[in-house]
Amino acid sequence: MAVPFFNIHHSFNDGAQKSLLARWQRILQHGGFVNGPEVRELEADLATFLEVPEVICCSNGSDALVLALRAADIGPGDEVLVPAFTFFASAGAVSRCGATPVFVDIDPVTYCIDAEHAVSKITAKTKACMAVHLYGYPVDILALAKTLESAAGRPIPVVEDAAQAVGAVHPAGPVGGMGISAGWSLFPTKNLGAPGDAGFATCMDKDVADRMRRLREHGGGRQYYHDEVGYNFRMDSLVAAGVLELLPRLVEFNAARRVGAEHYRELFTAAGLTGAIVLPEAHPGHVYHQFIIRAAQRDALKDFLHAREIGCAVYYPLALHLQPCFADLGGKLGNLPHSETATAEVLALPIYPGVTVAQREELVAAVAEFYAQVGAVG
């Protein structure tokens, strides 16, 4: 039985496609293709869903992080603490603002930034810390900010990278609403995916949000008048319409991911595989953008599953402090051991809402077969 890693047609099924085509027809009629009324409607609906006052829709998740950093006045000469184990855009956005990413190791259990290690990286130039809700696991932003402030003797704003965490929740407060600002992705494979590339930023302050909206459109509040140099980060109305179509189903989608994650836990435990693999940390607010295991002989297992048409993927194979583009920052193998170990062990399994019980059973049976062959179970 083939087990696809992801299938976009689960979200955009026949019914959703029919409804979306009707939305697109209305856009064709009003002609507002860029930052049209659908974009403003989406901003309002996302603000309600996420329980945050300000949402600024934009071109993609990477640009959303730039807006979020600019909201914290990040610029040349500043340093920003960034976990080394995350998607490139987290650090790339810092560099795009002219600032320097300072790489921090991760907690090996949650894969999120290690607060105590972050403290050790604080300098007089530290302007902010970027916390990534990696794979949909919610970081306690308030506790992180308190730890940083206590160590530094001054507040260090936390910018949230919530690209993989739409719908994640934490008892301390809403994800994306605890830091000074947050960047989110609506890439088609995300929990809330657009029919195209898109993203948005959130913040708690209206004046800051207004500045972010100006930055989104070349830094001007009026056409042809520019208060500062900004960007072309606008969102297409056609894309916004697709997100509006799926947003009412997001709670259902995330619930299905949690059910799938719990089923995987039961299957792997029953198969006696917890000696060969490590299951992800459970958290009631986790939205499982990815279901990540740590696997002995990870690459061989990946090839074994692919040969059986069972989808899986590595997120991420090289830590950011070792990326060639950041070589001038002096990162070396051995600097951040938890991040480096994760790159060699993590494997993402299919977790999108359309994965069936039988497909999960097929996958776990295949994993058991692999470890039986290599003698790594127990």
Secondary structure as UniProt FT lines:
FT   HELIX           8..10
FT   HELIX           14..30
FT   HELIX           37..50
FT   STRAND          54..58
FT   HELIX           61..71
FT   TURN            72..73
FT   TURN            76..77
FT   STRAND          79..83
FT   HELIX           89..96
FT   TURN            97..98
FT   STRAND          100..104
FT   TURN            108..110
FT   HELIX           115..120
FT   TURN            124..125
FT   STRAND          126..132
FT   HELIX           134..136
FT   HELIX           141..152
FT   STRAND          158..161
FT   TURN            163..164
FT   TURN            166..167
FT   STRAND          169..170
FT   TURN            171..172
FT   STRAND          173..174
FT   TURN            175..176
FT   STRAND          181..185
FT   TURN            188..189
FT   STRAND          199..203
FT   HELIX           206..216
FT   TURN            218..219
FT   TURN            223..224
FT   HELIX           237..246
FT   HELIX           247..249
FT   HELIX           250..270
FT   TURN            271..272
FT   TURN            274..276
FT   STRAND          277..278
FT   TURN            284..285
FT   STRAND          291..295
FT   TURN            296..297
FT   HELIX           298..307
FT   TURN            308..309
FT   HELIX           320..322
FT   HELIX           324..329
FT   TURN            333..334
FT   HELIX           337..345
FT   STRAND          346..349
FT   TURN            353..354
FT   HELIX           357..374
//
